[in-house]
Amino acid sequence: MDKDSCCHGPGYASPKDAMRNGPREKLLYVPCVSLAPGKPDSLATIDVDPESKTYCKVIHRLWMPYVGDEVHHSGWNSCSSCYDKATEKRSHLVLPCVTSSRVYVVDTLTDERQPRITKVIEPEEVHSKGGISMPHSAHCLASGDVMLSSIGDENGNSKGSFVLIDAKEWRVKGRWEKESADMGHDFWYKPRHNVMISTELGEPRAIQSGFNVDRFQKGLDKFGRCINVWDWTTRELIQTMELGPDGQLPTEVRMLHDPEEAIAYVNCALSSTVWIVSKTKDGSWKAEKVITVENKKVENWILPEMPGLILDQLISLDDRFLFFSNWAHGDIRQYDITDRRKPKLVGQVFIGGLICKDSPVKVTEDKELKERPDPLYFGGKRVQGGAQQLQLSLDGKRLYVTTSLYSAWDRQFYPEMAEKGAWLLMVDVDTDRGGLTLNKDFFVDFGAFSDGPTLANVPRFPGGDCKSDIWL
C-alpha cells in the first residue's frame, strides 16, 4: 500500500522518497487474456511476498463479465500527482480493453487481495462521448480525472486522441485535446514544463490483424514514425517530430521522474532504436537517437533481418537506469543514463525469444552475440514468448517481466505461447554497478490454469510504480 496517508494523498512526496521509503511490494495485479474459446479475460492477483506461504502464486482471479475484451494496460484513479490532496486514495485500477473498447474500473482498496469490479464503461459510451476506439494507456491526473489514450476513432480509423473519465462518477466526460493527432498510443505529461508527449503506433487494422509483411512493404498498412508534443495548459498539439526510417513504430514514452527535468525517452519497435526527447533553449523539443539494437540476419523467418522489437521500457525512480525489452531477440537491457545522451549498457539477460538454440529460426549473421542463447526452462517447462512488459520495484532491485504482447501478434510471432500461455519472471538488478541476473526461484506459468492458458500483460503494484506515478 501507499506510505501512511494520514496527512497527504496517495503515493510519495518525490521519486526519491518512493525509492528510499517505499515498502517492498507484496502483490502484483496482472491483466490476463484468455486463450480458451468462450472464456472471458481476468485480472490475476499474484503474491510476491517472499515471507508468504503463497509466494509466487496466483491467489485470486477477477473474471471480466464479457468475452473478447483483450484487457491490456492499466492505470490508477489516483497516484503521486495527487500527493497534496489528503482526501484522495489510490483505490481503483482502470483497465481499458483494446479489442472491445470497454473500460473496467476495479476496486482494489476494499480487499487488495480480492479486487472487485466497481463499474463497466461500455463501448457505446467510449465511442459516443469520447469518439475513440482501442483505448490504450491510462494515467491519473491531479484534477481527479483519469485520461486514456487511443489508437483509433469510433469508426476504427487511426486517431491520436485522449479521453477524460471522471474518477468519482466513472463516466466519460469527453476529449481532452482541441484537435487530435493522426495516430496515438502512449503518453506522459509534465506540468512543470507545461508539456505532454505522446507516441504514434499505427492504424488499427495494421495492429489488429498482426504484422503483414507484404502490406507493410507496399505501404498499405501504416505504422507511426512520429512523436507529438502538446501544450499541457491549452491542450493544443504544438509540435510533431518525424523520426524517419530509424523511428518506425514508436511505442512507449517515459519522462524522467524528476519533475524539474525536461527529458523523455521513446522506444521504436520496428527500428529497434531509443530516442531522447529534450526541451531546447527556445522552448521547442528535439529528438535524437541514442541507442540502436542491431538487426540479426536470419533464415526461416518473415523477414531476412530480425529487429529486436523494443516494445517496452521504464526508468528507475532515481533516473539513473533505463531498461527495455527486445521482444523478438528475447533480451532485457539495462543502461546507465547518468550521461543522458550517451547511455551505457551495463546489464543484459535473455528471457526466451526467437533466436534461442532450439528455435527454427537460423541466425546467419549476428554483430552482437558469439553464440545463441539457451532456451529457458522453469518447473520442467519451456518458457514461451520473449521479454516484453516490464515492471520495476520501487527500490529498483527487482524487475518483473511478462512475455506476451497482444494476442494477434502473439499468435503470429510466438504461436506456441498462444497455445500454452505466457510467463511472469523476475530479474534481480544490481543497483550499484548495474547488472541483471535471472531469479531462478520466481516464476508464474500462465499456462498452468485448470480452465485454460492465458496471456499476461503489464504488472501493477497496489502502491504505485515507476510506470504509473507522475510527480508534479
C-alpha angles and dihedrals in degrees: 000000000000119000115276104305103193093118104023144030130265126312127013139312093244140353090260090051089055092048095047102036106024115113123244111271116257101177139037128199113209125182110226127201113210118234094189115097113253094011121123125230121260146200112238122209110208127194110229097167106118089205092058126098089225095049113153092013134119101242099178141013122201109204120214114230096232136057125235101027102129099213105210126158127008141200141189132257089227136010142157090312084075096046092120092055107085093189094058123095134189093238111136135052115210116214117192115195116219097201104040096027086226119142122213122202112204126195109223097164102069091057114356092192092054110033119194135203114258101177141000115211103204124224091246091063092045090050099042102038099029101031092219144109133194096037109202126169124035126199130173118233130213088241091071094255130114117226124210126195122217139216097193144023125243090276096050098259122129116278133162100210138143126219127202121219121194103236093205101049095023097226132133109257098186140259122335100207130065095225126011129236122242093254138007146192123138134015144183129190135206114187094188087068093034091237145123122188123202137180133225114226105174144273116308097247091054089055103037098054098045129252108318106196095194094050091044094051091048092049093243094122110054121214125184128262100170142094116204127210120204133193102240094207102043094031091226128142101242104170140018119195115204108208098190125209092331090060106052119152102004105200118169131029121198122182121203109269095232102096090215093059117093096201134110136175124219125191122210114207106200094040093042092222137131121214131199114221114199140171116250129215092262092055097255124116131239134195124216128181110239105164132038125183109206119238118240120229108234146171129215093036137104093261133031089237125043118215120209091243099220100206106160138027140169140184126227115246093251089056090237104111133044118197127192139173128229100207096189099040089039102225135123117216130201120204129189104227098182084119094051098205096039108053113192120214107232104157141029135170132170122233107182116295137158099282101061118133092258095048120116087226111098117213109213099175129019121174094189111037128056092199137013118262121256119252114259124242131187124176089358093301129109116245110242126212128014136274107294128140115040134198126180128206115244092252090051095237103108124052117193119202135187124197105217129091113176126329097247092050093040090057091051102042101028108022092166091057089050086059102035103032139246132283140230116211137170130229122199113227127212101219094185106055100001127253140140127227125180111239106230094195098061128068140131118201109206089191093067098076113121091225095054141289125295140196119238132215140181116348121222132197118222090233098050133261146217093278097051108033121082124187121215 
